[in-house]
Amino acid sequence: MDLFQCGILRYCSESTKTNKFIEWSGSIQAETFENLQPFVLNCDYEFKNIISSANLNCNCEIACESFYSFGGLSAESINAENIFILINDSISLHSIAGSNIKISNTLKCKSKSECKRKRLKYIIKLINGF
């Protein structure tokens, strides 16, 4: 792929339970990138917002305006104005740079549906400016 542009780019595979990482090539531009399956972000990209609910790997810096991670994360660094990271055992980062950084070890959910609502709350904050 040479250049792909869109408003919202959502990555999810047909198989809902896959642990296989997918990696794209070429240049990708989108307002918002939603990651719902294991993904390697090593292509040329320009995303304003990144929302990741699955494992996200990057061999360099992840740069965007707003970054939300609810799943595994492996990267050299994150550089974003707004950052929210839900801590888990699958996180490996060397540095984080941003103005509004929130790191939490729980969403304090009583059920899966409540967790989905809380994630949606953070996504709405992202859209409205943290």
BAPA-832671 format. One record per residue (C-alpha): x, y negated, z negated. Coordinates in pm, whole numbers, padded with zeros to 5 digits, always signed. Example, Ala and Ser with C-alpha at 12.3 -4.5 7.8 and 13.67 -1.06 7.14 Angstrom:
<rs>
+01230+00450-00780;+01367+00106-00714;
</rs>
This chain:
<rs>
+00000+00000+00000;+00147-00338+00096;-00077-00589-00087;-00402-00519-00269;-00605-00808-00415;-00926-00799-00618;-01107-00955-00915;-01129-00655-01147;-00919-00345-01089;-01022-00044-01296;-00806+00268-01293;-00977+00589-01396;-00945+00932-01241;-01226+01164-01140;-01112+01400-01416;-01195+01239-01750;-00940+01451-01940;-00612+01412-01756;-00269+01365-01909;-00097+01320-01572;+00052+00973-01524;-00023+00801-01194;+00209+00541-01043;+00116+00300-00763;+00349+00131-00517;+00331-00195-00327;+00198-00529-00453;-00122-00559-00655;-00300-00879-00762;-00610-00888-00982;-00773-01113-01237;-00817-00817-01475;-00661-00470-01476;-00847-00208-01682;-00653+00110-01752;-00864+00409-01858;-00624+00695-01770;-00246+00750-01814;-00070+00503-01584;+00284+00391-01496;+00299+00015-01429;+00618-00013-01225;+00481-00171-00910;+00491-00539-00813;+00182-00677-00989;+00016-01002-01087;-00259-00957-01348;-00407-01233-01562;-00556-00981-01809;-00459-00622-01893;-00692-00400-02095;-00556-00052-02160;-00750+00226-02333;-00509+00502-02230;-00133+00558-02215;+00042+00278-02027;+00412+00307-01939;+00634+00036-01793;+01013+00043-01749;+01037-00335-01778;+00849-00629-01930;+00470-00639-01912;+00375-00997-01835;+00023-01143-01818;-00195-01403-01991;-00395-01166-02217;-00298-00809-02309;-00513-00559-02503;-00392-00206-02582;-00614+00057-02746;-00407+00359-02637;-00048+00473-02603;+00207+00217-02486;+00569+00239-02377;+00747-00071-02243;+01061-00279-02284;+00855-00580-02390;+00522-00760-02367;+00503-01128-02281;+00150-01270-02293;-00028-01567-02446;-00281-01340-02621;-00189-00990-02740;-00389-00727-02929;-00234-00386-02999;-00406-00102-03179;-00122+00088-03347;-00089+00463-03291;+00186+00728-03273;+00234+00676-02898;+00373+00321-02902;+00730+00230-02809;+00815-00141-02764;+01140-00334-02800;+00991-00685-02822;+00667-00883-02814;+00636-01252-02721;+00317-01454-02730;+00118-01727-02905;-00172-01523-03043;-00049-01177-03147;-00274-00937-03338;-00158-00590-03434;-00393-00356-03618;-00385+00007-03722;-00762+00054-03707;-01079-00081-03557;-01262+00039-03870;-01528+00235-03684;-01784+00471-03831;-01859+00635-03497;-01737+00651-03135;-02019+00423-03024;-01919+00166-03286;-01557+00178-03161;-01678+00117-02806;-01873-00187-02930;-01565-00319-03114;-01350-00275-02803;-01616-00460-02606;-01599-00740-02867;-01225-00781-02800;-01284-00777-02425;-01547-01051-02462;-01294-01252-02666;-01047-01204-02383;-01294-01341-02131;-01384-01635-02358;-01024-01720-02448;-00930-01517-02760;
</rs>
